[in-house]
């Protein structure tokens, strides 16, 4: 049997012991391919009352939301943002001063020259508000696309979430999630990402990232839900999913992860390389007391 036809039935207990995590393992979703390889496996395993949490990247790639960065020409502005602002000012001065993550500092200090073109893309598509963020700008994913391509956030994720729920044909909640952070200040939630569910103030770009260093980092950001959902509940489920993803050897959260896992520079990664590893683009999250088969 082909490995992509095998449906894993493994279940992992969440850290708090209240939920079971059922991973949906598939091949790589190629540009303009349907999400059926993911959804058909989920359909076999999902039950009424479950949460279905899917990453934004396979949805965006399925929609063809890819940009070929090699077609952009760098400018002085993009050079300044990548080298002076991000690599040196944030990597060596401001980042250590305000104690951003050591991993982020390390990655900023080794930004390659290709980051100049990437900043040009961010400037052209999203403007200074997002380009000033030293990394992970506007939800653009550099690590899960072939060659010089990057993926943008999906179009109309709310509509996609509803379509997924209808396809799975169960009484469930579907969440589309991005690993970029949501922050909390007092009782307000905010993110730099251009979109998020109701209750999270979105599209704050660099301002959210900077202020977030002095606020509580809640974790992953739910971009859309198939139905109205309490913000705290959505964030909790999103972070149960993220915690599980962090345990996987094949998770490629950054371009540095992709290089480490595939052993190649980003521009040399092909669809065949991306297809050579098992991907976990979605998980089913189930309350333990709803798992009658366990």
Secondary structure, DSSP 8 states (H G I E B T S, - for coil): --GGG------EE-TTSSEEEEEEEE----TT--SHHHHHHHHHH--TT-EEEEEHHHHHHHTT-EEEGGGS---HHHHIIIIIIIIIIIIIIIHHHTT--HHHHHHHHT--THHHHHHHHHHHHH-HHHHTSSSSGGG-BSSSSSTTEEE---TTHHHHHHHHHHHHTSS-EEEEEEEEEEEEETTEEEESSS---TTEE---HHHHHHHHTTSEEEEEEEEEESS---HHHHHHHHHHHHHHHTT-TT---SHHHHHHHH-S-GGG--HHHHHTS-EEEEEEEEEGGG-TT-
